Amino acid sequence: MKKLLLLFNTLKYLKWNQIYFRLKRKIIKLKATEIYLGAKLNRPKGWSHFLLYDDKIDSQYVACFLNYSKKLNLPEDWNIEFPNKLWVYNLHYFEDLLSKNAHKKNQFHIQLLNQWIDENPVGFKNGWESYPTSLRIVNILKAWLGGLKLDEKLSNSVFIQASFLSNNLEKHLLGNHYFSNLKALLFAGLIYNNKRWLRIAEKGLVNQIPEQILEDGANFELSPMYHSLMLVDMLDMYNLSKAYEEQISSQLTSLFKKYIPKMLDFMEVMMHPDGCVSFFNDSVDGIAPSKEILENYATKLGFEISSIDYSKTQIINNSSSGYICAITPGNKLIFDVSNIGPDYIPSHAHADTLSFELSLGNERVFVNSGTSQYGMSESRLNQRKTKSHNTVEIDGKDSSQVWDNFRVANRARISEKSFEINSNNRILLSGEHDGYKGALKKCNHSRNIDFDENTLIVRDFISGRFKSATSHFYFHPELEISLKKNILLVSGSTFLMQSNLDGLRCSLSDSEYYPEFGLVVGNKVLSINFIGRSVEVCFTWDLS
């Protein structure tokens, strides 16, 4: 009964067409339905080629994805899901075609592409799943636009992949997967002059861009990492629109021009001063290209880059996504006052409501724990749970009911939020959510943050019925942390922070930090157990 209730509280948020297309995929046999006629592909002059990635694979067949390297044993490794399925997906993406040294490996890349064709027949296993197919089509065609030669065999294969994909769109999932499908069909439709693919892509993108990109520029799945990945998609498609200006609709081009500047601004807000992403929801470094690379790409395409002025106190309210950025001279705090992302696709959501991250200068201080893996495992579940974030866990439960690999049942809802800079030039932020309410009880968590250039005060309050509660504060692993006689000391290379924790039931313990997929680093967590309904903790620091 408990599992059935969990399923009901998960499935009730889905769109009906998600259920319909999931059933349809089980019934209809997927196949490529168009025949390649061997038309010559002509490169346009307006494409601005740009390399996005570090090397992924060398000519000796040593591949490195997600911080795991191994010598490939093909054809077996195309479908042996070791170390995990995401690693194998990366093998099928062919991102190395756009790596920094791609021009030195053209012959090897052609050899590997031909090997992929010979060893992955149409519709066969991992390589033909829609998401890796979408990324591979785009990466091959971008490499071709940049000068890679495609002979008849390779050109025919990409055509067949696009035809197969056009009949296998991930409408049962939607979100970033469906967006990637549409992007691939836009590339293939324009380059192969296939009107059907182009029509599917343009119609879908005109609908999906305003839905998946919020008015403040955020990707609606509310992951800074996936935001950067979608920014790549938007820049690539805008780049393509400039190369095929007469064949692409002006309506679609205008959407690129409208939303890309907003996305660049949101990326700036959600990045820490060290230039790396904040860890809200499924978000880590090492997957999307860096902020510097993305800004260079955008600049090459003619977009202007705006930067935050860290010399003055200010609040940046991302009202659509729910993230509030607070700046005091030299410091940056990001506060999560957002609901779980789109109800029908919370796949990358964590139970991190009212968590925050803080940087002093270029050093990260308070960090959410990050993500090291996908897949059904205890580690994956723990990384999504409330207890792995800088927020309050009540009665050992999660603020949003994360479970399985990518599922969420009951979700926290923000009921109140506010922000201001008071007359003393202090930033005051607040939020409240109802994630701990039950069928027979009301239990809300509210948090107030008081922040200036030398002080951070966090006040938490719980209303309603509860038995126990714990507030967690996770520290970046490069900091030196100690707790002696209730005095917390945090030492960085440019600051010394302290907090007097007298009267609080607190402990400092070892934990784990996951800054990239496949990477686990030891760090420290300060845990404060509630004695009554509220906890207040004050951190002060001096800069050296």
Sequence and secondary structure as in RCSB ss.txt:
>XXXX:A:sequence
MKKLLLLFNTLKYLKWNQIYFRLKRKIIKLKATEIYLGAKLNRPKGWSHFLLYDDKIDSQYVACFLNYSKKLNLP
EDWNIEFPNKLWVYNLHYFEDLLSKNAHKKNQFHIQLLNQWIDENPVGFKNGWESYPTSLRIVNILKAWLGGLKL
DEKLSNSVFIQASFLSNNLEKHLLGNHYFSNLKALLFAGLIYNNKRWLRIAEKGLVNQIPEQILEDGANFELSPM
YHSLMLVDMLDMYNLSKAYEEQISSQLTSLFKKYIPKMLDFMEVMMHPDGCVSFFNDSVDGIAPSKEILENYATK
LGFEISSIDYSKTQIINNSSSGYICAITPGNKLIFDVSNIGPDYIPSHAHADTLSFELSLGNERVFVNSGTSQYG
MSESRLNQRKTKSHNTVEIDGKDSSQVWDNFRVANRARISEKSFEINSNNRILLSGEHDGYKGALKKCNHSRNID
FDENTLIVRDFISGRFKSATSHFYFHPELEISLKKNILLVSGSTFLMQSNLDGLRCSLSDSEYYPEFGLVVGNKV
LSINFIGRSVEVCFTWDLS
>XXXX:A:secstr
 HHHHHHHHHHTTS HHHHHHHHHHHHS                S       B   B TT EEEETTEEEE  TT
GGGT   S HHHHHHHHH GGGGBTTGGGGHHHHHHHHHHHHHHS TT SGGGSHHHHHHHHHHHHHHHHTT   
 HHHHHHHHHHHHHHHT   TTT HHHHHHHHHHHHHHHHHTT HHHHHHHHHHHHHHHHHHB TTS BTT  HH
HHHHHHHHHHHHHHHHHHTTTTS HHHHHHHHHHHHHHHHHHHHHB TTS B  SSS  SSSS  HHHHHHHHHH
TT       TTS EEEEETTTTEEEEEETTEEEEEE    S TT  TT  S TT EEEEETTEEEE   B    S
SSHHHHHHHSGGGSSSEEETT  SS EETTTEE S   EEEEEEEE TTS EEEEEEE TT BTTB EEEEEEEE
E SSEEEEEEEEEE  S EEEEEEB TTSEEEEETTEEEEE SSEEEEEE TTSEEEEEEEEEEEETTEEEEEEE
EEEE SSSEEEEEEEEEE 
